[in-house]
């Protein structure tokens, strides 16, 4: 009976766990497309906790970061196909230079907050970040984009 | 199927076509760099409402986005001149500039190789939309702003939200915008 209950609880929790897989999916996608490996950042768990719980830079919370080095290849092919987020994710900014650099900022509204996924892939290195911030900060972030 | 049903079906493609529905893949496939910025009404409205009036940067953005519904930017940078054609430019223009749009700025520089066209969609004295098309030999810029905005604010938008600074966009600041004769943009190699 206990096993059955545990199994049912796990099954019930699976959809919730799947909702937050976007960051890991992006990490895996970049690894697969570029042949790069995620760099381990010492004490990253602690830094994340302090940053999210105490500092909240520009009001951001729930952030995570993945850094890749020594990419075997840059991104090629059709622009923006490399990062596909379904559901309610919307691309706010995307920049693509084939084989050189790709930048993408996606947002998803969650109540009063916007969840942000930001990814930059260059020839030899890549960075993926996720965080949640208030919409005015998202707008401020985008408004500072200059050409 | 009754006549109304047929009419509605026929109208659906027209209603659905918008900036994001345009097929940009042909241009982006040739471009050495493609830039996209898409800001929808929700982000503009919710975010704009909470921008600070005391912070100078935020105050400018707050004023700009107050009545905007959508901001749409596409910039294509090419390796060399002539990688897009006048047909490409014309298809973009015809996609955005429909009945009711008025060309208010037509700047030609560098012997006509660089052109800037600014179109307004108006309702009475109210500007409901702005479309900017800048065609340079190696760069094509499309800006579509849906919502109320004053022409002089265009200059303030330049350099923000990924919108390039476009000299000559608002030469009529403080004066009346005068429509100028239209002329198709011509990339260098097509002249």
HADDOCK unambig.tbl for C-alpha pairs under 7 A between the chains (distance, minus, plus):
assign (segid A and resid 78 and name CA) (segid B and resid 29 and name CA) 6.78 0.50 0.50
assign (segid A and resid 91 and name CA) (segid B and resid 38 and name CA) 6.75 0.50 0.50
assign (segid A and resid 92 and name CA) (segid B and resid 37 and name CA) 5.44 0.50 0.50
assign (segid A and resid 92 and name CA) (segid B and resid 38 and name CA) 4.76 0.50 0.50
assign (segid A and resid 92 and name CA) (segid B and resid 39 and name CA) 6.00 0.50 0.50
assign (segid A and resid 93 and name CA) (segid B and resid 36 and name CA) 5.48 0.50 0.50
assign (segid A and resid 93 and name CA) (segid B and resid 37 and name CA) 4.52 0.50 0.50
assign (segid A and resid 93 and name CA) (segid B and resid 38 and name CA) 6.46 0.50 0.50
assign (segid A and resid 94 and name CA) (segid B and resid 35 and name CA) 5.73 0.50 0.50
assign (segid A and resid 94 and name CA) (segid B and resid 36 and name CA) 5.02 0.50 0.50
assign (segid A and resid 94 and name CA) (segid B and resid 37 and name CA) 6.62 0.50 0.50
assign (segid A and resid 95 and name CA) (segid B and resid 34 and name CA) 5.53 0.50 0.50
assign (segid A and resid 95 and name CA) (segid B and resid 35 and name CA) 4.37 0.50 0.50
assign (segid A and resid 95 and name CA) (segid B and resid 36 and name CA) 6.29 0.50 0.50
assign (segid A and resid 96 and name CA) (segid B and resid 33 and name CA) 5.45 0.50 0.50
assign (segid A and resid 96 and name CA) (segid B and resid 34 and name CA) 5.18 0.50 0.50
assign (segid A and resid 96 and name CA) (segid B and resid 35 and name CA) 6.57 0.50 0.50
assign (segid A and resid 97 and name CA) (segid B and resid 32 and name CA) 5.45 0.50 0.50
assign (segid A and resid 97 and name CA) (segid B and resid 33 and name CA) 4.35 0.50 0.50
assign (segid A and resid 97 and name CA) (segid B and resid 34 and name CA) 6.57 0.50 0.50
assign (segid A and resid 98 and name CA) (segid B and resid 32 and name CA) 6.61 0.50 0.50
assign (segid A and resid 135 and name CA) (segid B and resid 43 and name CA) 6.45 0.50 0.50
assign (segid A and resid 135 and name CA) (segid B and resid 46 and name CA) 6.43 0.50 0.50
assign (segid A and resid 135 and name CA) (segid B and resid 47 and name CA) 4.33 0.50 0.50
assign (segid A and resid 136 and name CA) (segid B and resid 47 and name CA) 3.87 0.50 0.50
assign (segid A and resid 136 and name CA) (segid B and resid 48 and name CA) 6.10 0.50 0.50
assign (segid A and resid 136 and name CA) (segid B and resid 50 and name CA) 5.52 0.50 0.50
assign (segid A and resid 136 and name CA) (segid B and resid 51 and name CA) 5.29 0.50 0.50
assign (segid A and resid 139 and name CA) (segid B and resid 47 and name CA) 5.95 0.50 0.50
assign (segid A and resid 140 and name CA) (segid B and resid 58 and name CA) 6.56 0.50 0.50
assign (segid A and resid 142 and name CA) (segid B and resid 161 and name CA) 5.28 0.50 0.50
assign (segid A and resid 143 and name CA) (segid B and resid 61 and name CA) 7.00 0.50 0.50
assign (segid A and resid 143 and name CA) (segid B and resid 160 and name CA) 4.77 0.50 0.50
assign (segid A and resid 143 and name CA) (segid B and resid 161 and name CA) 4.17 0.50 0.50
assign (segid A and resid 144 and name CA) (segid B and resid 160 and name CA) 5.67 0.50 0.50
assign (segid A and resid 144 and name CA) (segid B and resid 161 and name CA) 6.42 0.50 0.50
assign (segid A and resid 145 and name CA) (segid B and resid 160 and name CA) 5.70 0.50 0.50
assign (segid A and resid 145 and name CA) (segid B and resid 161 and name CA) 5.38 0.50 0.50
assign (segid A and resid 145 and name CA) (segid B and resid 162 and name CA) 4.90 0.50 0.50
assign (segid A and resid 146 and name CA) (segid B and resid 159 and name CA) 4.96 0.50 0.50
assign (segid A and resid 146 and name CA) (segid B and resid 160 and name CA) 5.73 0.50 0.50
assign (segid A and resid 146 and name CA) (segid B and resid 162 and name CA) 5.27 0.50 0.50
assign (segid A and resid 147 and name CA) (segid B and resid 159 and name CA) 6.34 0.50 0.50
assign (segid A and resid 147 and name CA) (segid B and resid 162 and name CA) 6.22 0.50 0.50
assign (segid A and resid 147 and name CA) (segid B and resid 164 and name CA) 5.46 0.50 0.50
